[in-house]
Amino acid sequence: MAIELGTRLREARTEAGLTQAELAERIGVSRKTINTVENGVFVPSTTLALKLARALKTRLGTDVAFVGV
């Protein structure tokens, strides 16, 4: 699931025209955090998943598929 989540996060971030650094700055985390989520190394907490969804203008369980997080 983490890899699928990472792939969908990367796709949503790219579609939004954001770099990892830009997304990280918007939600108050490091670029490395975004990178580890996108690479399936780290599954975000619910709080982080909500911040990501808000920054990418999506909802949990839809475009970015944060289902089960």
C-alpha positions in Angstrom: 0.0 0.0 0.0 2.8 2.4 0.8 4.2 2.2 -2.7 0.8 2.9 -4.3 0.3 5.8 -1.9 3.7 7.2 -2.9 3.0 6.8 -6.6 -0.3 8.6 -6.3 1.2 11.3 -4.1 3.9 11.9 -6.7 1.3 12.0 -9.5 -0.9 14.5 -7.5 2.1 16.7 -6.6 3.3 16.7 -10.2 -0.2 17.5 -11.5 -0.3 20.4 -9.1 3.0 21.7 -10.5 4.9 21.4 -7.2 8.3 20.2 -6.4 8.9 18.1 -3.3 10.5 21.1 -1.7 7.5 23.3 -2.5 5.0 20.8 -1.2 7.1 20.3 2.0 7.2 24.0 2.6 3.5 24.3 2.2 2.7 21.7 4.9 5.7 22.4 7.2 7.8 19.3 6.8 11.1 18.5 5.2 11.6 17.7 1.5 13.0 14.3 2.8 9.6 13.5 4.4 7.9 14.0 1.1 10.5 11.9 -0.6 10.2 9.0 1.8 6.4 9.0 1.5 6.7 9.0 -2.3 9.2 6.2 -2.2 7.1 4.0 0.0 9.6 4.2 2.9 7.3 6.1 5.3 3.5 5.9 5.7 2.2 9.3 6.8 0.3 9.8 10.0 -3.4 10.8 9.6 -2.4 14.4 10.4 0.2 14.5 7.7 -2.1 12.8 5.2 -4.7 15.5 5.9 -2.1 18.2 5.3 -1.0 16.6 2.1 -4.6 16.3 0.8 -5.4 19.9 1.7 -2.2 21.2 0.0 -2.9 19.1 -3.1 -6.6 20.1 -3.1 -7.8 16.5 -2.9 -9.6 14.4 -0.3 -8.5 11.4 1.6 -9.4 8.2 -0.2 -9.8 9.8 -3.6 -7.0 11.1 -5.9 -4.1 10.4 -3.6 -5.7 7.3 -2.0 -4.8 7.8 1.6 -7.3 5.0 2.4 -6.3 3.1 5.6 -3.9 5.6 6.8 
